[in-house]
Amino acid sequence: MDEKVKIIEIPKISDQRGNLSFISYGNPIPFDIKNVFYIYDIPGGTKRGGHAHKKLEQILIPLSGSFDVVVKDTKNESVIHLNRPNRGLYIGPLIWREMKNFSSGSVCLVVASLKYDEKDYLRDFAEFIRYIRK
């Protein structure tokens, strides 16, 4: 999973007024940005994700608060804790992901390589495993 799941350092400019971070293609986003959305007001105990994508690449950025991301392929599973807005999690295609343990007030920015397309989703884990093994 090393190349399909990795922490991305987001540039941070700091001075006495605070911090500013930015993203753009190539800095540090490794794909053309086609879609951006954010998840917020997440009720306690709620899980998000629970799917994989056939082609889409994403970066999850915790703009506020913290949460865990569970990522799986056919052999490995990892839990990555995100809590810094200048560090994002790159998730490539064919990686199962689930987000959980959101702190109060969490906001997750998602930067994606494709526009929303329901046909790109694998929403059942058994289907995901079958798709990979084809």
N, C-alpha and C positions, 0 to 999 in steps of 0.2 A: 504493500500500500504506500510505500515511501514517496513515489512520485505523484500518486493520485490523492494523497492527503498530506498536507504540510502547512505549517504556520508561515504566514506571509507578514513580514515587517512592513508597516505602513509608515511612510516618512512623517516625521514629527518636527515641527519648528516651535521652539519654546522661547519665551521671553517673560518679562515681568507682568505682561498682560494675560498670560496663559499659554495654552498650546493650540496649534493648528496642525491638522493632518489632512492629507489629500490623496486622492487616488486618480489614476488615469491609465490608459493603455500603456503597458510596458513599465509603469512606475507605481505600484508593483504588480499591476493586473496583467496576467499572461495571456489575456484573450480580449477580443473586441467586446466592449460592453453593449449588450442589446436590451437589458432589462435591469431595473433597480427597484427594490421594494423594501419595506421594513415591517417588522413584527413588533407589536407593543401591546400594553394593557393585558398581559397574559395572566389569567387567573392562576392562583397557587395550585401546584400539583399537575398542571396541564403539561402535556407533551406535544411537541410539534414535529413535523417531518414524517418519519415512518414510511419512507419511500427511497427509491433510487432513480437516477435519470440515465437514459440510454446514451445521450450525446452531450447534454448540458454540463457546463462547468460553473461552479459557484465559489464565491468567497463570502463567508459569514463574518460580520464585524460587530462586536458588542459595543454599540455606541454609549450605552449606559447599563450599569448593573453587570450581572454575570449569569452564565448558564453553562451546562455541559452538553457536548455533542458526542454521541455514540456513533462510531463509524465501523462498518463491517464490509468485508468481502467474503469470498467462500471459505477462507482459512483463518483470517485474523479479525480481531475486534479490539478497538481502542476507545478510551473515553478521554476527550480533550476538554479541559476547563478554559473557557474564554472569559476574560474579565478586564481586558485593556483595550481601549478604542484605537490604539495604534498597532494592534496585532489582529490579523484576521486568519480564518481557517479556510484554505483552499481545499475544495472537494471536487475531484474530477469525475468523469462519467463512470457509471457502473460501480458506485460505492453506496451502500445502504447508509442512511443517516437518520438519526432521531435526536431531537433537542429536548432537554429536560432540566429540572432543578433551576428554573428561572428565579432570580432574586426579584424582590419587589422593585418595580420601576424599570425593569430591563427593557432595552430597545435593541433589536438585532437588525442591522442593515444587511441586505443580501444583494450582491452584485452578480449578475448572471450573463453567460455568454450567448443565450438565446432568449427570444420572447417566449411567453407562456405557450406551451403546446401539450395538451393532455396526452397525446400519443407518445411523448417522450418519457412519461412516468411509468415506473414499475412500482405498484402500490401494495403488492402482496409479496412477502419475503420468499415464499416457496416459488412463486412465479419468477422472482429475481434470480434465484439460484438456477432454475431451469433455463432462463434466458442466457445466463453466463456460460452454462455448460453446453449450449448448442454449438 
